[in-house]
Amino acid sequence: MRLLLDTHVLLWCLMDSDLSRPARDAIADPANEVAVTTYLLWRLDVFVADRGGV
């Protein structure tokens, strides 16, 4: 299955919060292809910068 993650789903996955077990399992399943958009990468950069960097 192909999965396209939006900003919230990626952040929830990375931060271990607000993501259902079935969603987390689908993302972790190596049989699935997980993709993100370049827009999401830009939003993630803004998110990190707003919090003082990594």
PDB file with one MODEL, atoms N, CA, C and O in Angstrom:
MODEL        1
ATOM      1  N   MET A   1       0.853  -1.167   0.000  1.00  0.00           N
ATOM      2  CA  MET A   1       0.000   0.000   0.000  1.00  0.00           C
ATOM      3  C   MET A   1       0.906   1.239   0.000  1.00  0.00           C
ATOM      4  O   MET A   1       1.968   1.240   0.621  1.00  0.00           O
ATOM      5  N   ARG A   2       0.476   2.281  -0.697  1.00  0.00           N
ATOM      6  CA  ARG A   2       1.201   3.553  -0.688  1.00  0.00           C
ATOM      7  C   ARG A   2       0.545   4.503   0.306  1.00  0.00           C
ATOM      8  O   ARG A   2      -0.675   4.670   0.307  1.00  0.00           O
ATOM      9  N   LEU A   3       1.359   5.119   1.145  1.00  0.00           N
ATOM     10  CA  LEU A   3       0.866   6.052   2.148  1.00  0.00           C
ATOM     11  C   LEU A   3       1.506   7.415   1.914  1.00  0.00           C
ATOM     12  O   LEU A   3       2.731   7.513   1.831  1.00  0.00           O
ATOM     13  N   LEU A   4       0.704   8.461   1.809  1.00  0.00           N
ATOM     14  CA  LEU A   4       1.207   9.822   1.688  1.00  0.00           C
ATOM     15  C   LEU A   4       0.871  10.532   2.996  1.00  0.00           C
ATOM     16  O   LEU A   4      -0.299  10.768   3.299  1.00  0.00           O
ATOM     17  N   LEU A   5       1.903  10.872   3.769  1.00  0.00           N
ATOM     18  CA  LEU A   5       1.697  11.462   5.086  1.00  0.00           C
ATOM     19  C   LEU A   5       1.592  12.971   4.996  1.00  0.00           C
ATOM     20  O   LEU A   5       2.369  13.621   4.296  1.00  0.00           O
ATOM     21  N   ASP A   6       0.624  13.519   5.711  1.00  0.00           N
ATOM     22  CA  ASP A   6       0.540  14.981   5.805  1.00  0.00           C
ATOM     23  C   ASP A   6       1.355  15.436   7.017  1.00  0.00           C
ATOM     24  O   ASP A   6       1.888  14.615   7.763  1.00  0.00           O
ATOM     25  N   THR A   7       1.441  16.736   7.199  1.00  0.00           N
ATOM     26  CA  THR A   7       2.282  17.305   8.243  1.00  0.00           C
ATOM     27  C   THR A   7       1.930  16.767   9.627  1.00  0.00           C
ATOM     28  O   THR A   7       2.817  16.347  10.371  1.00  0.00           O
ATOM     29  N   HIS A   8       0.654  16.776   9.977  1.00  0.00           N
ATOM     30  CA  HIS A   8       0.248  16.350  11.317  1.00  0.00           C
ATOM     31  C   HIS A   8       0.573  14.889  11.575  1.00  0.00           C
ATOM     32  O   HIS A   8       1.060  14.540  12.651  1.00  0.00           O
ATOM     33  N   VAL A   9       0.310  14.040  10.606  1.00  0.00           N
ATOM     34  CA  VAL A   9       0.559  12.612  10.802  1.00  0.00           C
ATOM     35  C   VAL A   9       2.047  12.353  11.018  1.00  0.00           C
ATOM     36  O   VAL A   9       2.419  11.574  11.895  1.00  0.00           O
ATOM     37  N   LEU A  10       2.894  12.994  10.232  1.00  0.00           N
ATOM     38  CA  LEU A  10       4.329  12.798  10.410  1.00  0.00           C
ATOM     39  C   LEU A  10       4.778  13.275  11.794  1.00  0.00           C
ATOM     40  O   LEU A  10       5.524  12.576  12.480  1.00  0.00           O
ATOM     41  N   LEU A  11       4.330  14.447  12.197  1.00  0.00           N
ATOM     42  CA  LEU A  11       4.718  14.970  13.515  1.00  0.00           C
ATOM     43  C   LEU A  11       4.211  14.073  14.634  1.00  0.00           C
ATOM     44  O   LEU A  11       4.945  13.788  15.580  1.00  0.00           O
ATOM     45  N   TRP A  12       2.959  13.623  14.536  1.00  0.00           N
ATOM     46  CA  TRP A  12       2.408  12.739  15.560  1.00  0.00           C
ATOM     47  C   TRP A  12       3.204  11.443  15.631  1.00  0.00           C
ATOM     48  O   TRP A  12       3.443  10.910  16.714  1.00  0.00           O
ATOM     49  N   CYS A  13       3.607  10.945  14.481  1.00  0.00           N
ATOM     50  CA  CYS A  13       4.383   9.703  14.438  1.00  0.00           C
ATOM     51  C   CYS A  13       5.757   9.911  15.083  1.00  0.00           C
ATOM     52  O   CYS A  13       6.213   9.078  15.866  1.00  0.00           O
ATOM     53  N   LEU A  14       6.398  11.006  14.756  1.00  0.00           N
ATOM     54  CA  LEU A  14       7.721  11.291  15.303  1.00  0.00           C
ATOM     55  C   LEU A  14       7.681  11.611  16.797  1.00  0.00           C
ATOM     56  O   LEU A  14       8.642  11.341  17.517  1.00  0.00           O
ATOM     57  N   MET A  15       6.573  12.185  17.261  1.00  0.00           N
ATOM     58  CA  MET A  15       6.467  12.622  18.650  1.00  0.00           C
ATOM     59  C   MET A  15       5.724  11.620  19.535  1.00  0.00           C
ATOM     60  O   MET A  15       5.481  11.896  20.710  1.00  0.00           O
ATOM     61  N   ASP A  16       5.365  10.467  18.984  1.00  0.00           N
ATOM     62  CA  ASP A  16       4.654   9.437  19.751  1.00  0.00           C
ATOM     63  C   ASP A  16       3.371   9.936  20.407  1.00  0.00           C
ATOM     64  O   ASP A  16       3.115   9.641  21.575  1.00  0.00           O
ATOM     65  N   SER A  17       2.560  10.696  19.658  1.00  0.00           N
ATOM     66  CA  SER A  17       1.309  11.166  20.239  1.00  0.00           C
ATOM     67  C   SER A  17       0.204  11.240  19.196  1.00  0.00           C
ATOM     68  O   SER A  17       0.463  11.422  18.007  1.00  0.00           O
ATOM     69  N   ASP A  18      -1.025  11.096  19.659  1.00  0.00           N
ATOM     70  CA  ASP A  18      -2.235  11.310  18.861  1.00  0.00           C
ATOM     71  C   ASP A  18      -2.344  10.482  17.586  1.00  0.00           C
ATOM     72  O   ASP A  18      -3.134  10.826  16.706  1.00  0.00           O
ATOM     73  N   LEU A  19      -1.592   9.423  17.462  1.00  0.00           N
ATOM     74  CA  LEU A  19      -1.670   8.587  16.269  1.00  0.00           C
ATOM     75  C   LEU A  19      -2.184   7.214  16.677  1.00  0.00           C
ATOM     76  O   LEU A  19      -1.655   6.586  17.594  1.00  0.00           O
ATOM     77  N   SER A  20      -3.209   6.763  15.993  1.00  0.00           N
ATOM     78  CA  SER A  20      -3.816   5.480  16.363  1.00  0.00           C
ATOM     79  C   SER A  20      -2.839   4.327  16.115  1.00  0.00           C
ATOM     80  O   SER A  20      -1.931   4.438  15.292  1.00  0.00           O
ATOM     81  N   ARG A  21      -3.029   3.251  16.816  1.00  0.00           N
ATOM     82  CA  ARG A  21      -2.187   2.065  16.652  1.00  0.00           C
ATOM     83  C   ARG A  21      -2.259   1.544  15.208  1.00  0.00           C
ATOM     84  O   ARG A  21      -1.212   1.222  14.646  1.00  0.00           O
ATOM     85  N   PRO A  22      -3.463   1.443  14.568  1.00  0.00           N
ATOM     86  CA  PRO A  22      -3.493   0.974  13.176  1.00  0.00           C
ATOM     87  C   PRO A  22      -2.706   1.887  12.229  1.00  0.00           C
ATOM     88  O   PRO A  22      -2.045   1.399  11.312  1.00  0.00           O
ATOM     89  N   ALA A  23      -2.772   3.198  12.442  1.00  0.00           N
ATOM     90  CA  ALA A  23      -2.022   4.126  11.590  1.00  0.00           C
ATOM     91  C   ALA A  23      -0.524   3.938  11.808  1.00  0.00           C
ATOM     92  O   ALA A  23       0.243   3.888  10.846  1.00  0.00           O
ATOM     93  N   ARG A  24      -0.110   3.835  13.057  1.00  0.00           N
ATOM     94  CA  ARG A  24       1.309   3.651  13.383  1.00  0.00           C
ATOM     95  C   ARG A  24       1.826   2.333  12.787  1.00  0.00           C
ATOM     96  O   ARG A  24       2.933   2.279  12.252  1.00  0.00           O
ATOM     97  N   ASP A  25       1.018   1.283  12.885  1.00  0.00           N
ATOM     98  CA  ASP A  25       1.408  -0.017  12.329  1.00  0.00           C
ATOM     99  C   ASP A  25       1.536   0.043  10.808  1.00  0.00           C
ATOM    100  O   ASP A  25       2.457  -0.543  10.240  1.00  0.00           O
ATOM    101  N   ALA A  26       0.618   0.749  10.148  1.00  0.00           N
ATOM    102  CA  ALA A  26       0.672   0.868   8.690  1.00  0.00           C
ATOM    103  C   ALA A  26       1.925   1.606   8.247  1.00  0.00           C
ATOM    104  O   ALA A  26       2.545   1.232   7.252  1.00  0.00           O
ATOM    105  N   ILE A  27       2.300   2.644   8.970  1.00  0.00           N
ATOM    106  CA  ILE A  27       3.495   3.422   8.629  1.00  0.00           C
ATOM    107  C   ILE A  27       4.759   2.584   8.865  1.00  0.00           C
ATOM    108  O   ILE A  27       5.711   2.670   8.089  1.00  0.00           O
ATOM    109  N   ALA A  28       4.771   1.790   9.913  1.00  0.00           N
ATOM    110  CA  ALA A  28       5.943   0.980  10.260  1.00  0.00           C
ATOM    111  C   ALA A  28       6.076  -0.284   9.413  1.00  0.00           C
ATOM    112  O   ALA A  28       7.149  -0.886   9.370  1.00  0.00           O
ATOM    113  N   ASP A  29       5.009  -0.689   8.743  1.00  0.00           N
ATOM    114  CA  ASP A  29       5.023  -1.925   7.959  1.00  0.00           C
ATOM    115  C   ASP A  29       5.950  -1.780   6.750  1.00  0.00           C
ATOM    116  O   ASP A  29       5.702  -0.933   5.892  1.00  0.00           O
ATOM    117  N   PRO A  30       7.013  -2.588   6.662  1.00  0.00           N
ATOM    118  CA  PRO A  30       7.956  -2.461   5.547  1.00  0.00           C
ATOM    119  C   PRO A  30       7.331  -2.798   4.189  1.00  0.00           C
ATOM    120  O   PRO A  30       7.901  -2.464   3.151  1.00  0.00           O
ATOM    121  N   ALA A  31       6.179  -3.449   4.187  1.00  0.00           N
ATOM    122  CA  ALA A  31       5.504  -3.764   2.925  1.00  0.00           C
ATOM    123  C   ALA A  31       4.841  -2.520   2.328  1.00  0.00           C
ATOM    124  O   ALA A  31       4.483  -2.511   1.150  1.00  0.00           O
ATOM    125  N   ASN A  32       4.679  -1.474   3.138  1.00  0.00           N
ATOM    126  CA  ASN A  32       4.047  -0.242   2.666  1.00  0.00           C
ATOM    127  C   ASN A  32       5.100   0.765   2.213  1.00  0.00           C
ATOM    128  O   ASN A  32       6.200   0.829   2.762  1.00  0.00           O
ATOM    129  N   GLU A  33       4.740   1.542   1.208  1.00  0.00           N
ATOM    130  CA  GLU A  33       5.601   2.616   0.712  1.00  0.00           C
ATOM    131  C   GLU A  33       5.112   3.923   1.334  1.00  0.00           C
ATOM    132  O   GLU A  33       3.977   4.340   1.102  1.00  0.00           O
ATOM    133  N   VAL A  34       5.970   4.565   2.123  1.00  0.00           N
ATOM    134  CA  VAL A  34       5.598   5.800   2.816  1.00  0.00           C
ATOM    135  C   VAL A  34       6.255   6.979   2.100  1.00  0.00           C
ATOM    136  O   VAL A  34       7.455   6.961   1.825  1.00  0.00           O
ATOM    137  N   ALA A  35       5.456   8.002   1.802  1.00  0.00           N
ATOM    138  CA  ALA A  35       5.970   9.183   1.111  1.00  0.00           C
ATOM    139  C   ALA A  35       5.512  10.444   1.830  1.00  0.00           C
ATOM    140  O   ALA A  35       4.497  10.453   2.527  1.00  0.00           O
ATOM    141  N   VAL A  36       6.282  11.500   1.644  1.00  0.00           N
ATOM    142  CA  VAL A  36       5.913  12.828   2.140  1.00  0.00           C
ATOM    143  C   VAL A  36       6.110  13.815   0.996  1.00  0.00           C
ATOM    144  O   VAL A  36       6.886  13.557   0.076  1.00  0.00           O
ATOM    145  N   THR A  37       5.419  14.930   1.053  1.00  0.00           N
ATOM    146  CA  THR A  37       5.565  15.949   0.017  1.00  0.00           C
ATOM    147  C   THR A  37       6.686  16.919   0.371  1.00  0.00           C
ATOM    148  O   THR A  37       7.100  17.002   1.528  1.00  0.00           O
ATOM    149  N   THR A  38       7.172  17.645  -0.618  1.00  0.00           N
ATOM    150  CA  THR A  38       8.191  18.656  -0.336  1.00  0.00           C
ATOM    151  C   THR A  38       7.595  19.758   0.538  1.00  0.00           C
ATOM    152  O   THR A  38       8.309  20.366   1.335  1.00  0.00           O
ATOM    153  N   TYR A  39       6.300  20.019   0.399  1.00  0.00           N
ATOM    154  CA  TYR A  39       5.631  21.009   1.254  1.00  0.00           C
ATOM    155  C   TYR A  39       5.737  20.589   2.715  1.00  0.00           C
ATOM    156  O   TYR A  39       5.975  21.420   3.591  1.00  0.00           O
ATOM    157  N   LEU A  40       5.562  19.313   2.970  1.00  0.00           N
ATOM    158  CA  LEU A  40       5.649  18.817   4.342  1.00  0.00           C
ATOM    159  C   LEU A  40       7.052  19.043   4.891  1.00  0.00           C
ATOM    160  O   LEU A  40       7.212  19.418   6.053  1.00  0.00           O
ATOM    161  N   LEU A  41       8.059  18.820   4.070  1.00  0.00           N
ATOM    162  CA  LEU A  41       9.430  19.033   4.537  1.00  0.00           C
ATOM    163  C   LEU A  41       9.662  20.502   4.873  1.00  0.00           C
ATOM    164  O   LEU A  41      10.354  20.807   5.845  1.00  0.00           O
ATOM    165  N   TRP A  42       9.107  21.402   4.100  1.00  0.00           N
ATOM    166  CA  TRP A  42       9.216  22.827   4.393  1.00  0.00           C
ATOM    167  C   TRP A  42       8.499  23.154   5.706  1.00  0.00           C
ATOM    168  O   TRP A  42       9.032  23.884   6.542  1.00  0.00           O
ATOM    169  N   ARG A  43       7.293  22.613   5.884  1.00  0.00           N
ATOM    170  CA  ARG A  43       6.534  22.853   7.117  1.00  0.00           C
ATOM    171  C   ARG A  43       7.296  22.321   8.323  1.00  0.00           C
ATOM    172  O   ARG A  43       7.308  22.958   9.376  1.00  0.00           O
ATOM    173  N   LEU A  44       7.925  21.171   8.183  1.00  0.00           N
ATOM    174  CA  LEU A  44       8.698  20.603   9.276  1.00  0.00           C
ATOM    175  C   LEU A  44       9.877  21.514   9.625  1.00  0.00           C
ATOM    176  O   LEU A  44      10.198  21.701  10.799  1.00  0.00           O
ATOM    177  N   ASP A  45      10.508  22.072   8.612  1.00  0.00           N
ATOM    178  CA  ASP A  45      11.610  23.014   8.845  1.00  0.00           C
ATOM    179  C   ASP A  45      11.119  24.225   9.625  1.00  0.00           C
ATOM    180  O   ASP A  45      11.781  24.673  10.561  1.00  0.00           O
ATOM    181  N   VAL A  46       9.965  24.756   9.245  1.00  0.00           N
ATOM    182  CA  VAL A  46       9.373  25.906   9.954  1.00  0.00           C
ATOM    183  C   VAL A  46       9.034  25.518  11.396  1.00  0.00           C
ATOM    184  O   VAL A  46       9.294  26.284  12.324  1.00  0.00           O
ATOM    185  N   PHE A  47       8.464  24.349  11.580  1.00  0.00           N
ATOM    186  CA  PHE A  47       8.089  23.837  12.907  1.00  0.00           C
ATOM    187  C   PHE A  47       9.318  23.788  13.822  1.00  0.00           C
ATOM    188  O   PHE A  47       9.272  24.252  14.961  1.00  0.00           O
ATOM    189  N   VAL A  48      10.410  23.224  13.314  1.00  0.00           N
ATOM    190  CA  VAL A  48      11.633  23.105  14.109  1.00  0.00           C
ATOM    191  C   VAL A  48      12.230  24.477  14.385  1.00  0.00           C
ATOM    192  O   VAL A  48      12.663  24.751  15.504  1.00  0.00           O
ATOM    193  N   ALA A  49      12.259  25.339  13.377  1.00  0.00           N
ATOM    194  CA  ALA A  49      12.830  26.692  13.540  1.00  0.00           C
ATOM    195  C   ALA A  49      12.038  27.495  14.575  1.00  0.00           C
ATOM    196  O   ALA A  49      12.627  28.241  15.357  1.00  0.00           O
ATOM    197  N   ASP A  50      10.718  27.352  14.589  1.00  0.00           N
ATOM    198  CA  ASP A  50       9.878  28.061  15.557  1.00  0.00           C
ATOM    199  C   ASP A  50      10.161  27.627  16.988  1.00  0.00           C
ATOM    200  O   ASP A  50       9.862  28.358  17.933  1.00  0.00           O
ATOM    201  N   ARG A  51      10.730  26.451  17.146  1.00  0.00           N
ATOM    202  CA  ARG A  51      11.014  25.919  18.473  1.00  0.00           C
ATOM    203  C   ARG A  51      12.489  26.026  18.840  1.00  0.00           C
ATOM    204  O   ARG A  51      12.947  25.368  19.774  1.00  0.00           O
ATOM    205  N   GLY A  52      13.226  26.842  18.116  1.00  0.00           N
ATOM    206  CA  GLY A  52      14.613  27.095  18.450  1.00  0.00           C
ATOM    207  C   GLY A  52      15.626  26.148  17.853  1.00  0.00           C
ATOM    208  O   GLY A  52      16.766  26.091  18.314  1.00  0.00           O
ATOM    209  N   GLY A  53      15.236  25.405  16.840  1.00  0.00           N
ATOM    210  CA  GLY A  53      16.166  24.492  16.182  1.00  0.00           C
ATOM    211  C   GLY A  53      16.137  23.101  16.778  1.00  0.00           C
ATOM    212  O   GLY A  53      15.347  22.792  17.670  1.00  0.00           O
ATOM    213  N   VAL A  54      17.019  22.277  16.259  1.00  0.00           N
ATOM    214  CA  VAL A  54      17.043  20.875  16.675  1.00  0.00           C
ATOM    215  C   VAL A  54      17.751  20.712  17.986  1.00  0.00           C
ATOM    216  O   VAL A  54      17.867  19.594  18.490  1.00  0.00           O
TER     217      VAL A  54
ENDMDL
END
